[in-house]
């Protein structure tokens, strides 16, 4: 890539976006990585950015096309991670609207969801909005690619760790369901590869599924996380989808629309695992974006993820500040 290149990462403080920023800044130190930060957002700039002088945080309001246009000025490549909100599709449309009026951007990469979640009739609001955004993007004439991480390892932080405080985890998945997880650092590495591709024509319209190096059953996920947290008596129990949704509302104080969407995501993931579409990986040895060759390392295992992101520390911090709540 040329030394004058400027990358923009929208959703830069999120689980995957922060690692796209990290990869771009480290692989191309001569370039500028503009990293969006939401005004009054819950996620601050990542700590690991501080050692990177070529990262330029900028406030971006996705409700405001003028704000997006200001951040995109003079940019060559754009990566976008949509927020999981009821306004997700509106934000997608705002970004695409600005892109059509920016003549410096020659390639756009959008993070979506596993193709197994958008290729079926789904009741999940998130999946529906992703599918509609992809369809509209395909009709716009922009050169683009889609990053498709499988079920994120980061989900264990808000779906497993809090529940350990009350002795176990209750999900709607069968005990023996094998779920493909992916580390956000690995998804970010593939996202950075797509953003910096020298061959935009070959990658135009491509969707790249990124899966972790292994699959985990719910019982094994809970056992592994519990062991790392020193909670060796934790158990896994399957519950109905309605009960799971109510637990998220009553126990986790989650908004009803979000609890419904999370419940439907779990349902779609189960279906995608059962029909095999969750296990498609385009980054293996024979993949269209070979991971180890292009990134220069192996994918992170689930155990490595738990150690790197200090799951034990997160558990003990939560244990100190969480009141007793048997509904969680």
C-alpha positions in Angstrom: 0.0 0.0 0.0 1.2 3.5 -0.7 2.6 5.6 2.1 -0.2 8.2 1.5 -3.0 5.8 2.3 -5.5 6.8 4.9 -7.8 4.1 6.5 -11.0 4.9 8.3 -12.4 2.4 10.8 -16.0 3.1 11.8 -16.9 1.2 15.0 -13.3 1.3 15.9 -13.8 0.8 19.7 -15.7 -2.4 19.4 -14.6 -6.0 19.8 -13.4 -6.5 16.2 -13.0 -2.9 15.1 -10.3 -2.2 17.7 -8.2 -5.1 16.3 -8.7 -3.9 12.7 -7.2 -0.6 13.8 -4.4 -2.4 15.6 -3.5 -4.6 12.6 -3.6 -1.7 10.1 -1.5 0.6 12.3 1.1 -2.1 12.9 1.3 -3.4 9.4 1.3 0.0 7.8 3.1 2.4 10.2 3.6 4.9 7.4 -0.2 5.2 6.9 -2.8 7.0 9.0 -5.6 5.0 10.7 -8.5 7.1 11.5 -10.4 5.4 14.3 -14.0 6.5 15.1 -15.1 7.1 18.7 -18.7 7.7 19.5 -19.5 10.9 21.4 -20.3 9.9 24.9 -19.9 6.2 23.9 -19.5 3.4 26.4 -16.3 2.1 24.8 -13.2 4.3 25.1 -10.2 4.1 22.8 -8.4 0.8 23.3 -5.3 0.8 25.6 -3.2 -1.0 23.0 -3.6 2.0 20.6 -1.5 4.2 22.8 1.8 2.9 21.5 0.7 3.5 17.9 1.5 7.1 16.7 -0.3 6.6 13.4 -3.8 6.1 15.0 -5.9 9.2 14.9 -9.1 8.9 17.0 -12.0 11.0 15.7 -15.6 11.5 17.1 -18.2 10.2 14.6 -21.9 10.3 15.1 -23.5 7.7 12.8 -26.9 9.5 12.9 -25.2 12.5 11.2 -24.0 12.1 7.6 -22.0 15.3 7.9 -20.1 13.8 10.8 -19.4 10.7 8.7 -18.3 12.7 5.7 -15.9 14.8 7.8 -14.2 11.6 9.1 -14.1 10.1 5.6 -12.5 13.1 3.9 -9.3 12.1 2.0 -9.7 8.5 3.0 -8.8 5.6 0.7 -10.3 2.6 2.4 -13.1 2.2 4.9 -14.0 -0.6 7.4 -17.4 -0.5 9.1 -18.8 -2.4 12.1 -22.5 -1.6 12.5 -23.8 -1.1 16.1 -26.3 -3.6 17.4 -29.1 -1.1 17.8 -32.6 -0.6 16.4 -31.0 2.0 14.2 -28.5 -0.4 12.7 -29.9 -0.3 9.1 -30.3 3.5 9.2 -26.6 3.8 10.2 -25.7 1.5 7.3 -27.6 3.6 4.9 -25.9 6.8 6.2 -22.5 5.3 5.6 -23.4 4.1 2.1 -24.9 7.5 1.3 -21.6 9.3 2.2 -19.5 6.7 0.4 -21.3 7.4 -2.9 -20.2 11.0 -2.7 -16.5 10.4 -1.8 -14.3 9.9 -4.8 -11.1 8.9 -2.9 -12.5 5.7 -1.4 -11.8 2.8 -3.7 -12.8 -0.1 -1.4 -15.2 -0.6 1.4 -15.3 -3.5 3.9 -18.3 -4.1 6.1 -18.6 -6.5 9.0 -21.7 -8.7 8.9 -22.6 -12.0 10.5 -22.0 -15.6 9.5 -23.7 -16.4 6.2 -25.6 -19.1 8.0 -27.5 -16.4 9.8 -28.4 -14.3 6.9 -29.2 -17.0 4.3 -32.4 -18.2 6.0 -35.7 -16.7 6.9 -34.9 -15.3 10.4 -37.0 -13.5 13.0 -33.8 -11.9 14.4 -33.8 -8.1 14.0 -30.0 -8.1 13.7 -29.9 -10.7 11.0 -32.7 -9.1 9.0 -30.9 -5.7 9.1 -27.6 -7.2 8.1 -29.2 -9.0 5.2 -31.0 -5.8 4.0 -27.9 -3.7 4.2 -25.9 -6.3 2.2 -28.5 -6.4 -0.5 -28.6 -2.6 -0.8 -24.8 -2.4 -0.8 -24.7 -4.9 -3.7 -26.9 -2.6 -5.8 -24.8 0.6 -5.2 -21.9 -0.1 -7.6 -19.3 0.3 -4.8 -16.4 -2.0 -4.6 -16.8 -3.8 -1.3 -16.2 -7.0 0.6 -18.0 -8.6 3.6 -16.3 -9.9 6.7 -18.3 -12.7 8.4 -17.0 -13.7 11.8 -18.7 -16.8 13.3 -20.0 -16.7 16.9 -17.7 -14.4 18.8 -15.6 -15.6 21.8 -16.3 -12.2 23.4 -19.8 -13.3 24.1 -18.6 -15.3 27.1 -18.0 -12.1 29.0 -21.6 -11.1 29.1 -23.3 -14.5 28.7 -21.1 -16.7 30.9 -19.1 -14.7 33.4 -22.1 -13.0 35.2 -24.0 -16.3 35.4 -21.1 -18.0 37.2 -21.8 -15.8 40.2 -25.0 -17.7 40.7 -23.6 -21.2 40.2 -24.0 -21.9 36.5 -25.1 -21.0 33.0 -28.5 -21.5 31.4 -28.7 -21.3 27.6 -31.2 -22.7 25.1 -28.6 -24.7 23.2 -28.5 -28.5 23.5 -25.6 -29.8 25.6 -23.9 -31.4 22.6 -24.3 -28.5 20.1 -20.8 -27.8 18.7 -20.4 -24.0 18.2 -17.7 -22.4 16.1 -16.1 -19.5 18.0 -13.7 -16.9 16.7 -11.3 -14.6 18.6 -11.8 -10.9 17.8 -8.1 -10.5 17.1 -8.4 -13.1 14.3 -11.5 -11.5 12.8 -9.7 -8.1 13.0 -6.6 -9.5 11.2 -8.8 -10.8 8.3 -10.7 -7.5 8.2 -7.4 -5.6 7.9 -6.3 -7.9 5.1 -9.5 -7.2 3.2 -9.2 -3.5 3.7 -5.6 -3.4 2.3 -6.1 -5.8 -0.6 -4.2 -4.6 -3.7 -6.7 -6.5 -5.9 -10.1 -4.8 -5.2 -11.5 -6.3 -8.4 -10.9 -9.9 -7.3 -12.2 -9.3 -3.8 -15.2 -7.2 -5.0 -18.5 -8.6 -3.6 -16.6 -11.3 -1.7 -17.9 -12.6 1.7 -15.2 -14.1 3.9 -16.3 -16.4 6.7 -13.9 -16.4 9.7 -14.2 -19.4 12.1 -12.1 -20.2 15.1 -9.7 -23.2 15.1 -12.0 -25.4 17.0 -15.6 -26.0 18.1 -16.9 -26.0 21.6 -20.0 -27.5 23.3 -21.9 -25.3 25.8 -21.0 -27.7 28.6 -17.3 -27.4 27.7 -17.4 -23.7 27.3 -18.9 -23.3 30.8 -16.4 -25.8 32.3 -13.4 -24.1 30.7 -14.5 -20.5 31.8 -15.4 -21.7 35.3 -12.1 -23.4 35.7 -10.2 -20.2 34.7 -12.3 -18.3 37.2 -11.8 -20.8 40.0 -15.5 -21.7 40.1 -15.2 -25.4 39.5 -18.7 -26.3 40.6 -20.5 -24.3 37.9 -22.9 -26.3 35.7 -24.7 -25.9 32.4 -28.4 -26.3 32.0 -30.5 -26.1 28.8 -33.6 -23.8 29.0 -36.3 -22.9 26.5 -35.8 -19.9 24.3 -38.7 -18.0 26.0 -37.1 -18.6 29.4 -33.7 -17.5 28.1 -35.2 -14.3 26.8 -36.9 -13.6 30.1 -33.7 -14.3 32.0 -31.9 -11.6 29.9 -34.7 -9.1 30.7 -35.2 -9.9 34.4 -31.7 -11.0 35.4 -29.4 -9.0 33.1 -31.7 -5.9 33.0 -31.5 -6.1 29.2 -34.0 -4.1 27.1 -36.7 -6.2 25.7 -35.8 -5.6 22.0 -32.2 -6.5 22.7 -33.1 -9.6 24.7 -35.4 -10.7 21.9 -32.7 -10.2 19.3 -30.1 -12.1 21.4 -32.5 -15.0 21.8 -33.1 -15.1 18.1 -29.3 -14.9 17.4 -28.9 -18.0 19.6 -31.7 -19.7 17.7 -30.2 -18.9 14.3 -26.7 -20.1 15.5 -28.2 -23.4 16.6 -29.9 -23.9 13.2 -26.6 -22.9 11.4 -24.7 -25.4 13.5 -27.2 -28.1 12.8 -27.2 -27.6 9.0 -23.4 -27.0 8.9 -23.4 -23.4 7.6 -21.8 -22.2 10.8 -18.7 -24.2 10.0 -17.8 -22.6 6.7 -14.4 -21.0 6.9 -12.8 -19.1 4.1 -9.5 -18.6 5.9 -8.2 -22.1 6.3 -5.2 -23.6 4.4 -7.3 -23.8 1.2 -9.3 -20.6 1.9 -9.7 -17.6 -0.3 -7.9 -15.6 2.4 -5.4 -18.1 3.8 -5.0 -17.1 7.5 -1.6 -18.4 8.6 0.2 -17.4 5.4 -1.3 -13.9 5.2 -1.4 -13.1 8.9 1.8 -14.8 9.8 0.5 -16.8 12.8 -2.1 -19.4 13.8 -5.6 -18.5 15.0 -6.0 -18.1 18.7 -7.6 -21.0 20.6 -10.4 -20.5 23.1 -7.9 -21.1 26.0 -5.6 -18.4 24.6 -8.5 -16.0 24.3 -9.5 -16.5 27.9 -5.9 -15.9 29.1 -5.3 -12.8 26.9 -8.5 -11.1 27.9 -8.1 -12.0 31.6 -11.4 -13.7 32.1 -10.5 -14.5 35.7 -9.9 -10.8 36.5 -13.2 -9.9 34.8 -15.0 -12.5 36.9 -13.5 -11.3 40.2 -14.3 -7.6 39.4 -17.9 -8.5 38.7 -18.0 -10.7 41.9 -17.0 -7.7 43.9 -19.6 -5.3 42.5 -22.6 -7.5 41.7 -25.5 -7.9 44.1 -27.1 -11.2 44.7 -29.5 -11.9 41.8 -30.9 -15.5 41.5 -32.6 -14.7 38.3 -29.4 -14.3 36.3 
